[in-house]
């Protein structure tokens, strides 16, 4: 998590808690940053924080018991959480708010509980409970507590793990031990608990002399130390993960009993370790646990050799309890550490990376105890061998071979072909993912680089090229992290370089992006002039009446007739007719997870009469691995930009056609032309608006942003940087082109609609005038015109012009043409002022400084300045009220 993300999250938390004053967010951010890594300073600080919280707690014993339980389960980030809680307890204001919040929540939960019924009915307080009822109640409560806390049986756990693996890899089922391995207790190295108690000895040991008691107990202890019940020392049955306890004959002399009780923990440790080895040796628990149990089995063999030597010594010189205690004492520490590790792994249900995290933390915590640290280091090195084999295959070849789901990187079955089809497909992010609890604590810092290294190599492998890191060396566990960190760094740099060179040079990524820019960002002007001229009539039709193959043919013709013919990737450009117009599409995207989402989705029927121009878009064929960069999400963003500019170009052409049609009015008298001066002025203002918006988007947004991206791609060191720069380019273009702001988008859409309605009105009026002119000029002439016919024709034209001028005046007065133009003018001016006002607000309040260029372009002579200032004053007055 970056420092900025931490800063944001802490500020959000403080605002939710209504905390003010003090050091504010900065104090907590410093603490969080300081205590993110599991080093000695953090461990010491966490210990003092634990003590402080225990003192603050009303039930310190329960708190410490819960802490030790979570610690034994290897819960990650437990110490940083405890440290943060201790600091929150020091903040009186925060503490007061939390206490009030807890009180309110407890009251609300009490109210909720009072309305529900419980599963156990208690006798009424007025009646006295009988002993039988009390025993039943105690039994029920005990069963509930036991069922909630008792671990699952080993058989159930193995079956769950096996089913999980088989579901993930149905073609490679887990191997299973035969049932007799688990059904024959004599095969285990642990105590065999008989269902019937052993018979009493003929002579009570307490009645024997002290030397005889001692020799009998030595014999018993030598049996108990290897998991066999003695005559006077018997093992108690264990339930779940309990430690083994023993029953010693009560008639035994107290001095001997004291020595026996000192030695018996070794037998308990042996029992715990043996049970752990037998259980975790099953295939279902993974290769890391197999390696750990193999290392423990080696140590247990040494322990058994020691006990065997003591048995030989007993037969030769009659060992005393003191000598037995002397010989067994050095092994006691080893057995205690092994049993502690076994219990922690078992309680935490650790596998793979979580097992290594626990072993690493134990190794690190035994810094002051060289013997214990050496033992833990031996176990960690042995257990890490299979995990590092997974790691080597991943970072050196991009292959995952993890049959028991132990490695930190998990593979998901996703098809790379869907990148071109599904907008929400996240192949690059979700094909390989990090599983947090499988990350060993010593690889936590390098987890992202490990993930990226394998992903880079995997992409190249899926293109049919075998890649292996040339500097590949065996990765070994060590307390000096730098040793394997350097190996991971080298592999990461190689993988980044290979994939980047593959995409940039062999697959010509930059050339592909330039090709997309030519068409989607209208880089080739002559191509679009040809294309729009060729397809104008076809695109005016309703979208259901358009023949896509005809459009494809016209596209091919336009490509061959323009400078786009030199583009080597032009054949990948395709036609796409969308189900919505661009404004609806953008508003639907922007309304996701908002209150307006349902209303916009329900308004789909409005797109039924979509024209070809509104539905038209380009599409582009991109193949693997370039589809990682130019995926469906990126192409959809290109399409949004294209459709936005394309529609602006269409409106500009309509306004230009109005200008061409207006040339006919030069024939009319000055008296008639003055009625159209307002329309001409409005048309020019609209044209100025559309052209300036286009210039802003193409030359002040897209072109500079493109150059920035192109320069960044030259310095990119890996594919993630390329993805980031490309996404940033598209996001900035969409934002600066007003396509991510619903308010600006709606105003702009209305402005475009006003322009289109105005052009339709003018074209209808011009068409009417042309028809009248044609009807008046029609005549019949046989042969070449004579001089008298020329004079007659000239007089006829003069009369026609006069009649048309009079007709124009009549049409103007009858259809309220002047009022219609005035209404168009007022609507356009009002919307344009609204747009400029909103742009001025966003450019100042939201620091969208690039949008202020639109204001300068559209209000270059201060025509709207006065009205904008008036609107700003009115807004400030409303805000003050």
FENWOSUL-V104960 format. One record per residue. N is the residue number from 1. RES is the residue in one letter. PSI is psi as a letter, one per 40 degrees, with the letter a starting at -180 (* if undefined). Layout:
n->(N	N)
res->(RES	RES)
psi->(PSI	PSI)
This chain:
n->(1	2	3	4	5	6	7	8	9	10	11	12	13	14	15	16	17	18	19	20	21	22	23	24	25	26	27	28	29	30	31	32	33	34	35	36	37	38	39	40	41	42	43	44	45	46	47	48	49	50	51	52	53	54	55	56	57	58	59	60	61	62	63	64	65	66	67	68	69	70	71	72	73	74	75	76	77	78	79	80	81	82	83	84	85	86	87	88	89	90	91	92	93	94	95	96	97	98	99	100	101	102	103	104	105	106	107	108	109	110	111	112	113	114	115	116	117	118	119	120	121	122	123	124	125	126	127	128	129	130	131	132	133	134	135	136	137	138	139	140	141	142	143	144	145	146	147	148	149	150	151	152	153	154	155	156	157	158	159	160	161	162	163	164	165	166	167	168	169	170	171	172	173	174	175	176	177	178	179	180	181	182	183	184	185	186	187	188	189	190	191	192	193	194	195	196	197	198	199	200	201	202	203	204	205	206	207	208	209	210	211	212	213	214	215	216	217	218	219	220	221	222	223	224	225	226	227	228	229	230	231	232	233	234	235	236	237	238	239	240	241	242	243	244	245	246	247	248	249	250	251	252	253	254	255	256	257	258	259	260	261	262	263	264	265	266	267	268	269	270	271	272	273	274	275	276	277	278	279	280	281	282	283	284	285	286	287	288	289	290	291	292	293	294	295	296	297	298	299	300	301	302	303	304	305	306	307	308	309	310	311	312	313	314	315	316	317	318	319	320	321	322	323	324	325	326	327	328	329	330	331	332	333	334	335	336	337	338	339	340	341	342	343	344	345	346	347	348	349	350	351	352	353	354	355	356	357	358	359	360	361	362	363	364	365	366	367	368	369	370	371	372	373	374	375	376	377	378	379	380	381	382	383	384	385	386	387	388	389	390	391	392	393	394	395	396	397	398	399	400	401	402	403	404	405	406	407	408	409	410	411	412	413	414	415	416	417	418	419	420	421	422	423	424	425	426	427	428	429	430	431	432	433	434	435	436	437	438	439	440	441	442	443	444	445	446	447	448	449	450	451	452	453	454	455	456	457	458	459	460	461	462	463	464	465	466	467	468	469	470	471	472	473	474	475	476	477	478	479	480	481	482	483	484	485	486	487	488	489	490	491	492	493	494	495	496	497	498	499	500	501	502	503	504	505	506	507	508	509	510	511	512	513	514	515	516	517	518	519	520	521	522	523	524	525	526	527	528	529	530	531	532	533	534	535	536	537	538	539	540	541	542	543	544	545	546	547	548	549	550	551	552	553	554	555	556	557	558	559	560	561	562	563	564	565	566	567	568	569	570	571	572	573	574	575	576	577	578	579	580	581	582	583	584	585	586	587	588	589	590	591	592	593	594	595	596	597	598	599	600	601	602	603	604	605	606	607	608	609	610	611	612	613	614	615	616	617	618	619	620	621	622	623	624	625	626	627	628	629	630	631	632	633	634	635	636	637	638	639	640	641	642	643	644	645	646	647	648	649	650	651	652	653	654	655	656	657	658	659	660	661	662	663	664	665	666	667	668	669	670	671	672	673	674	675	676	677	678	679	680	681	682	683	684	685	686	687	688	689	690	691	692	693	694	695	696	697	698	699	700	701	702	703	704	705	706	707	708	709	710	711	712	713	714	715	716	717	718	719	720	721	722	723	724	725	726	727	728	729	730	731	732	733	734	735	736	737	738	739	740	741	742	743	744	745	746	747	748	749	750	751	752	753	754	755	756	757	758	759	760	761	762	763	764	765	766	767	768	769	770	771	772	773	774	775	776	777	778	779	780	781	782	783	784	785	786	787	788	789	790	791	792	793	794	795	796	797	798	799	800	801	802	803	804	805	806	807	808	809	810	811	812	813	814	815	816	817	818	819	820	821	822	823	824	825	826	827	828	829	830	831	832	833	834	835	836	837	838	839	840	841	842	843	844	845	846	847	848	849	850	851	852	853	854	855	856	857	858	859	860	861	862	863	864	865	866	867	868	869	870	871	872	873	874	875	876	877	878	879	880	881)
res->(X	X	X	X	X	X	X	X	X	X	X	X	X	X	X	X	X	X	X	X	X	X	X	X	X	X	X	X	X	X	X	X	X	X	X	X	X	X	X	X	X	X	X	X	X	X	X	X	X	X	X	X	X	X	X	X	X	X	X	X	X	X	X	X	X	X	X	X	X	X	X	X	X	X	X	X	X	X	X	X	X	X	X	X	X	X	X	X	X	X	X	X	X	X	X	X	X	X	X	X	X	X	X	X	X	X	X	X	X	X	X	X	X	X	X	X	X	X	X	X	X	X	X	X	X	X	X	X	X	X	X	X	X	X	X	X	X	X	X	X	X	X	X	X	X	X	X	X	X	X	X	X	X	X	X	X	X	X	X	X	X	X	X	X	X	X	X	X	X	X	X	X	X	X	X	X	X	X	X	X	X	X	X	X	X	X	X	X	X	X	X	X	X	X	X	X	X	X	X	X	X	X	X	X	X	X	X	X	X	X	X	X	X	X	X	X	X	X	X	X	X	X	X	X	X	X	X	X	X	X	X	X	X	X	X	X	X	X	X	X	X	X	X	X	X	X	X	X	X	X	X	X	X	X	X	X	X	X	X	X	X	X	X	X	X	X	X	X	X	X	X	X	X	X	X	X	X	X	X	X	X	X	X	X	X	X	X	X	X	X	X	X	X	X	X	X	X	X	X	X	X	X	X	X	X	X	X	X	X	X	X	X	X	X	X	X	X	X	X	X	X	X	X	X	X	X	X	X	X	X	X	X	X	X	X	X	X	X	X	X	X	X	X	X	X	X	X	X	X	X	X	X	X	X	X	X	X	X	X	X	X	X	X	X	X	X	X	X	X	X	X	X	X	X	X	X	X	X	X	X	X	X	X	X	X	X	X	X	X	X	X	X	X	X	X	X	X	X	X	X	X	X	X	X	X	X	X	X	X	X	X	X	X	X	X	X	X	X	X	X	X	X	X	X	X	X	X	X	X	X	X	X	X	X	X	X	X	X	X	X	X	X	X	X	X	X	X	X	X	X	X	X	X	X	X	X	X	X	X	X	X	X	X	X	X	X	X	X	X	X	X	X	X	X	X	X	X	X	X	X	X	X	X	X	X	X	X	X	X	X	X	X	X	X	X	X	X	X	X	X	X	X	X	X	X	X	X	X	X	X	X	X	X	X	X	X	X	X	X	X	X	X	X	X	X	X	X	X	X	X	X	X	X	X	X	X	X	X	X	X	X	X	X	X	X	X	X	X	X	X	X	X	X	X	X	X	X	X	X	X	X	X	X	X	X	X	X	X	X	X	X	X	X	X	X	X	X	X	X	X	X	X	X	X	X	X	X	X	X	X	X	X	X	X	X	X	X	X	X	X	X	X	X	X	X	X	X	X	X	X	X	X	X	X	X	X	X	X	X	X	X	X	X	X	X	X	X	X	X	X	X	X	X	X	X	X	X	X	X	X	X	X	X	X	X	X	X	X	X	X	X	X	X	X	X	X	X	X	X	X	X	X	X	X	X	X	X	X	X	X	X	X	X	X	X	X	X	X	X	X	X	X	X	X	X	X	X	X	X	X	X	X	X	X	X	X	X	X	X	X	X	X	X	X	X	X	X	X	X	X	X	X	X	X	X	X	X	X	X	X	X	X	X	X	X	X	X	X	X	X	X	X	X	X	X	X	X	X	X	X	X	X	X	X	X	X	X	X	X	X	X	X	X	X	X	X	X	X	X	X	X	X	X	X	X	X	X	X	X	X	X	X	X	X	X	X	X	X	X	X	X	X	X	X	X	X	X	X	X	X	X	X	X	X	X	X	X	X	X	X	X	X	X	X	X	X	X	X	X	X	X	X	X	X	X	X	X	X	X	X	X	X	X	X	X	X	X	X	X	X	X	X	X	X	X	X	X	X	X	X	X	X	X	X	X	X	X	X	X	X	X	X	X	X	X	X	X	X	X	X	X	X	X	X	X	X	X	X	X	X	X	X	X	X	X	X	X	X	X	X	X)
psi->(h	i	d	d	d	d	d	d	d	d	d	d	d	d	d	d	e	f	h	i	a	a	e	a	d	d	d	d	d	d	d	d	d	d	f	d	i	g	i	d	d	d	d	d	d	d	d	d	d	d	d	d	d	d	d	d	i	d	g	d	d	d	d	d	d	d	d	d	d	d	d	d	e	f	h	i	f	d	d	d	d	d	d	d	d	d	d	d	d	d	h	d	d	d	d	d	d	d	d	d	d	d	d	d	d	d	d	d	d	d	d	d	d	d	e	i	i	i	e	h	h	i	i	i	d	d	i	h	h	i	d	d	d	d	d	d	d	d	d	d	d	d	d	d	d	d	d	d	d	h	i	i	i	d	d	d	d	d	d	d	d	d	d	d	d	d	d	d	g	d	e	g	i	h	i	h	i	i	d	d	d	d	e	g	d	e	e	i	e	i	i	h	h	i	d	i	i	i	i	i	i	d	h	h	d	d	e	i	i	d	d	d	d	d	d	d	d	d	d	d	d	d	d	d	e	e	f	h	i	a	d	e	h	i	i	i	i	i	h	b	f	i	i	h	i	i	h	i	h	e	e	i	i	d	d	d	d	d	d	d	d	d	d	d	d	d	d	d	d	d	d	d	d	d	d	d	d	d	d	e	e	i	d	d	e	i	d	d	d	d	d	d	d	d	d	d	d	d	d	d	d	d	d	d	d	d	d	d	d	d	d	d	d	d	d	d	e	g	h	i	d	d	d	d	d	d	d	e	d	d	e	d	d	d	d	d	d	d	d	d	d	d	d	d	d	d	d	e	f	i	i	b	d	d	d	d	d	d	d	d	d	d	d	d	d	f	d	e	g	d	d	d	d	d	d	d	d	d	d	d	d	d	d	e	d	d	d	d	d	d	d	d	d	d	e	d	e	f	h	h	g	g	d	e	f	d	i	d	h	h	h	i	g	i	h	e	d	e	d	e	d	h	d	e	h	f	d	d	d	e	d	h	i	h	h	d	e	e	h	i	d	e	e	d	d	e	d	d	d	d	d	d	d	d	d	d	d	d	d	d	d	e	e	e	h	h	h	h	h	d	f	h	i	h	h	i	h	i	d	g	d	d	d	e	d	d	d	d	d	d	d	d	d	d	d	d	d	d	d	d	d	d	d	d	d	d	e	f	d	d	d	d	d	d	d	d	d	d	d	d	e	f	d	g	d	d	d	d	d	d	d	d	d	d	e	d	d	d	e	e	i	i	d	e	e	h	h	d	d	d	d	d	d	d	d	d	d	d	d	d	e	a	e	e	d	e	h	e	e	d	e	e	h	i	i	h	h	i	e	i	i	d	d	d	d	d	d	d	d	d	e	h	f	i	d	e	d	d	d	d	d	e	f	d	e	e	e	d	f	h	i	d	d	d	e	i	i	i	i	h	h	h	i	h	e	d	e	d	d	g	a	d	d	d	d	d	d	d	d	d	d	d	d	d	d	d	d	d	d	d	d	d	d	d	d	d	d	d	d	d	d	e	d	d	e	d	e	i	i	d	d	d	d	d	d	e	d	d	d	d	d	d	d	d	d	d	d	d	d	d	d	d	d	d	d	d	d	d	e	e	c	d	d	d	d	d	d	d	d	d	d	d	d	d	e	h	e	i	d	d	d	d	d	d	d	d	d	d	d	d	d	d	d	d	d	e	e	f	e	e	h	d	d	d	d	d	d	d	d	d	d	d	d	d	d	d	d	d	d	d	d	d	d	d	d	d	d	d	d	d	d	d	d	d	d	d	e	h	i	h	h	h	a	i	i	i	d	d	d	d	d	d	d	d	d	d	d	d	d	d	d	d	d	d	d	d	d	d	d	d	d	d	d	d	e	f	d	d	d	d	d	d	d	d	d	d	d	d	d	d	d	d	d	d	d	d	d	d	d	d	d	d	d	d	d	e	f	g	d	d	e	e	d	d	d	d	d	d	f	d	e	e	d	e	d	d	d	d	d	d	d	d	d	d	d	d	d	d	d	d	*)
